[in-house]
Amino acid sequence: MSIPVAENLSTGRVVALIGSLALVVAPHAVRIPLWIALIATAVLILRAVLAWQGRGLPSPRLLVMLAIGSIVGIWLSFGMLFNRDAAVALLVLMLCLKMMELRSLRDAVVLILLGYFLVITNFLYSQTLPMALYLLGCVWLITACLVAFQYRSVAPDPRPMLRLSGLMLAQAIPLMLVFFLLFPRVQGPLWGLPQASASALSGLSDSMSPGSLSNLSLSDAVAFRVEFDSPPPKPNKLYWRGPVLWDFDGRTWRGGDAAPRVGRDIETAGTPIRYTITLEPHNMRWLFAIDLPAQRLEGALQTQDFQLLSIRPVRARQRYAMSSYLDYRYGANEPRRNLARALQLPEGFNPRARKLAADLYARSSTPDEVVQSVLALFRGQPFYYTLVPPELGRDNIDEFLFETRRGFCEHYAASFVFLMRAAGVPARIVTGYQGGVLNPIGNYLIVRQSEAHAWAEVWMGDEGWVRVDPTAAVSPMRIEAGIAGAVPAGDPLPLMVRTDSEWLKRLRFSWDAAANGWNQWVLGYTPERQMQMLQRAGFTRPNWQNLAVALMAVTSFVTAILCMLLLARLRRRVPDPVLSPWLVLQAKLTRIGLGPRPGEGPVHWSDRAATALPAEAADRLRTLADLYVRLRYGRDRVKGREVAELRRGVRALRV
Amino acid sequence: MNSEIRPVLTAIGRIILGKERQVRLTCACLLARGHLLIEDLPGVGKTTLAHALAKALGLDFQRVQFTSDLLPADILGVSVFDRESGAFKFHPGPIFSQVVLADEVNRATPKAQSALLEAMEEHQVTIEGETRKLPEPFFVIATQNPSHQVGTFPLPESQLDRFLMRIQLGYPDATAERALLSGSERRDMIDELTAAIDPAGLVELQRRVREVHAAPALLDYVQALLAHTRRSADFITGLSPRAGLSLLNAARAWAFMDGRSAVLPEDLQAVLPPVAGHRLHAANGYARLSSDDLAGKLIAEVPIP
């Protein structure tokens, strides 16, 4: 059995609605189970074909069975837990099934309202600027569909509908801003949603083995963005301290059991540089800062090896102000236990490297000489810096030092620290980021995952812990000019760090500046910022009641302004010299209940009104009506004298 | 009231009782050089009206009864071989008269209908490759029976558009009917009727109708009416530009008959129901409204600029 479709749902409109709603659902396609995505696609295509061929729709009984089947299927897929994903999957399925019920204007409106709701559900998953722009486009399209369904006549041209829809959205912008700024906010990201914590996010980890950092370098995801209060330091000073690694098991370096810092064995020189970091979520606890962080942070602890650890893993974008000293000396009184830890090496690995270290130790008298001779070794022998190093086996330090000699910063740092320890100099690996790209458009520094770096710190007695970057010995360009300048041509590099074309670079910078602005001002508009703004607006002790009052007041104000603008557009016509006295006359008679009826012409109206007036006034009214009709509709040119006469007559008429 | 038209209306009014408005509309239609469609039941005086009009204006009159076997040649005429002259001789059909009554036009096949409608539109007919002018003035009154639609070919919308006006006559009121019943035979009265005007005079009147002034303010009103039908959700299709022109011309004739040299909003409103009624189609909710009601709704909804 099939049921015919109402006439005003023309093919074009139905197909346009299907297309617009498909665009709304599209971002969900990868998030819902595959079977639902397939069913949804099939139903949408089938509905479009039915509309195209002008065929009827399936019977309600079939649809009820399909709906029950879908609910059972969702229950099987998600189990008893009715969470966000299950709700979205159910909504998508029901939207598609409702499509099969699209028979009347009412159904279309229901579908469109459901479409608006689905637009919102997309923000549960992604709140990026591109997604916001995409969904804005979707709202524009479905609003145009809503407009289109209000036209009963056949109107194949979609442009006026799109224009009207766009105009409506534009008119909504002031109210949108008011609500954004003033609607009482809840703590957390947009709508206080729990972020998907299991999702894989790239970033540094608390261990390092050959290949782990070079893999990270292939990602152009942003690690964090930095705004400096003063001009940023030179690139070779930009060492962003992250995990510090102590323990080596022959293949992997590990950190861990970081004790909080106690005491104060730090000497500094110069003034600290101040900056603000906006850290992207990476699900780990590290907060990055330039060596050497000069202050403590609320909600974070500082370990004795100067890592900054957040109390909780960083699951949402976080903004913090920091300051750092570039000239410093620390760790001269390092506890013995730590120095012993900075010397331990596993037995039975890398015999050739141990022998080399023993030779160096024998030839040198101070730790500094050992350091210099190893750096000279890296400089002197044919070592290459590359993002795609060869695979290494069990004795990876040996193989790297004596055979392949091609490696990324982790290889250099690891073998350097190994040689130091083998030569009796306490050393450890520091991982983090190095450098960053200044975005001239927003005037902030972007640090990407591709800037991940590993370097070494050696302990030199009274000097304390001293940073040594063996990568700088092999490839000074890496430190001075960033990763893109250091990697040989032909090596894979993430798109975002390439330097080939100037306009592409500008475009990337503009885009990043826009995304950063979005993060800072839209997503980062927290309850605290809202309260700050209210304080600046004059509320001494702002609370949500203030907000509600302000919201209502500003909303009424904005609505009134909009109404006045629209009214002014209606009234903008130049007043007609003949018409305006006539309107005055009509108003006069309307006051005594003799105004014109809807659509009543001047002759009919004046005749009718005249019969209800005293004789003299009736005569005057008839004369005025004759004059008006002659002036307004007559063939002769309008004479100023007659217009004046009309105006006088209207003024003189007493009723 | 225009002094040249008044005697015509008086003369017809003596025969068609109680239908002043319809008679006036018929005259306005003729003066605006349009054609008229009367949709009504048999026996309410359609033929009498057409005949009386022709007689009062001094025009010759032909009536064609449309049937399902009517051929275009029955309307337009046919060439027959003349044995004496040895050549084909054209015998003009009933269309070659100044007033043509096409009775029950929906009974004929679309082919015969279109022969009539093309002649109406072009004021000329082409038969066997030869174009022949129709007489001036030329006025077609077609009638259509709204009920008993079995075996008929209702005129499609595009053809309806060719008629300037569509009117209904309706039953006469009690007084008029009493007078009708007690009076003498209508046919005899028509025969006794004398022409109040000659064809050349009528053509002159038609020319003067075209000169009636339509002020910018009035054109604004016409446009507002048209725009409303196109924008409003209450109508399935809006009025075409041709409908707008028809409205204006009919209003000119109405104003002229009222003895004025310029069109007033009231003139537009007076001719709006018969001119726009058959061109408008109400959307779902208003399907039950008659064309008069629709026009009334339109007038009430559009403010006069």
Boltz contact constraints between the chains, C-beta under 6 A:
constraints:
  - contact:
      token1: [A, 152]
      token2: [B, 233]
      max_distance: 6.0
  - contact:
      token1: [A, 152]
      token2: [B, 283]
      max_distance: 6.0
  - contact:
      token1: [A, 153]
      token2: [B, 236]
      max_distance: 6.0
  - contact:
      token1: [A, 153]
      token2: [B, 237]
      max_distance: 6.0
  - contact:
      token1: [A, 598]
      token2: [B, 300]
      max_distance: 6.0
  - contact:
      token1: [A, 599]
      token2: [B, 299]
      max_distance: 6.0
  - contact:
      token1: [A, 599]
      token2: [B, 300]
      max_distance: 6.0
  - contact:
      token1: [A, 601]
      token2: [B, 265]
      max_distance: 6.0
  - contact:
      token1: [A, 601]
      token2: [B, 266]
      max_distance: 6.0
  - contact:
      token1: [A, 603]
      token2: [B, 264]
      max_distance: 6.0
  - contact:
      token1: [A, 603]
      token2: [B, 266]
      max_distance: 6.0
  - contact:
      token1: [A, 604]
      token2: [B, 266]
      max_distance: 6.0
  - contact:
      token1: [A, 632]
      token2: [B, 217]
      max_distance: 6.0
  - contact:
      token1: [A, 633]
      token2: [B, 215]
      max_distance: 6.0
  - contact:
      token1: [A, 633]
      token2: [B, 218]
      max_distance: 6.0
  - contact:
      token1: [A, 633]
      token2: [B, 262]
      max_distance: 6.0
  - contact:
      token1: [A, 633]
      token2: [B, 264]
      max_distance: 6.0
  - contact:
      token1: [A, 634]
      token2: [B, 262]
      max_distance: 6.0
  - contact:
      token1: [A, 635]
      token2: [B, 213]
      max_distance: 6.0
  - contact:
      token1: [A, 635]
      token2: [B, 261]
      max_distance: 6.0
  - contact:
      token1: [A, 635]
      token2: [B, 262]
      max_distance: 6.0
